[in-house]
Amino acid sequence: MSTPHPQPIIEHVGEPHCRRFSEQRWSIDNIIQANGIDWDQARSFYLQAPCGIESLADFAAIRQRVKKMADIGPAFEATARRREQRARLAEEADELITARDNYFMAAVHWGASQWTFDENNEQNIFLNQKKRACYANYARLADHRVEPVWIPFKDTALPAWYHLPPDYVDGHQHAHIFPIIRDAFLHVVAEAALNAWVRQCGRARGARSLKDPKSMVLDLLSVGFRARAARVGLATNPAFAGAYNFGPNDDFTRLFPNFLKGLPDGGLIMCHPGFVDEALKSLDPVTLSREREFAFLESEAFPHLLARTGFTLASPAGETPAAN
């Protein structure tokens, strides 16, 4: 039988009081009014960092709203409620990545709403439970295994979350295969996730063409990357496909069958499906092609092509995904 996890205890002694702090609270409020929520250190910025670019507007609104210390908790709590609601709606719509990201951001904001509490009263415990519930939902949908753990401490235990190493690691825009960067990348992965495999970007031998300069560069860079990965004991995918120019006239439906040619078992095809909005247009030049890719991958033509050519989808860990 497992030992029950310790639960927060409501304190009935009240919050600690410091006469100078109480009598000069007005001075702190004046400092916040003049300098903002980050009057003593960049708290809002290090809270924002793990939430990513989507959270910029959230934190900008919070910085604008907070004019005194009493504003801090309600400002974060309001944002937490909005993010949690967005997560629940996304999960109901089976938009699991959106749900995962919003549960994570909600957990960060619920935690930040505890900022000014000095006692375990009902409100603080409520906020803490909301924080843990949202983070548990994030862990359930995370792209790697995340488990709750309890660290023994004296006669109780401290809550924590254990992030297990990923099965697969790569770099944005193939940056991880470039000289110098690749050495640092492989060193970190070999130390932190030795059982993971890493993406190399060389095509299958039978698919190499001199008409595609972009893929030729990736082929050359991948030769050294594969050798270095092997030396530190890291596995790589046997072949790579999916590179093209993302031009306005590129037809992904016609391109995709070429990506399958000569692709061996365990081969990897790069895709960029997605929906395009004004925010994405301001950040990324790859727009129209994302919608074309999404349309093909969502269509009946995609599974029919796989069946006709004898290919099956597999996850990075090697398992065949369950059908939805």
Secondary structure, DSSP 8 states (H G I E B T S, - for coil): -----------SS-----HHHHHTHHHHHHHHHHH-TTSSS-HHHHHHGGG-GGGHHHHHHHHHH--SGGGHHHHHHHHHHHHHHHHHHHHHTT-HHHHHHHHHHHHHHHHHTTTT--S--HHHHHHHHHHHHHHHHHHHH-SS-EEEEEEEETTEEEEEEEE---SEE--GGGGGGSTTHHHHHHHHHHHH-TT-EE------GGG--TT-HHHHHHHHHHHHHHHHHHHTT-EE-S-EE------TT--HHHHHHHHHTT--TT-EE--------HHHHHH-S--HHHHHHHHHHHSTHHHHHHHHHT-----TTS------
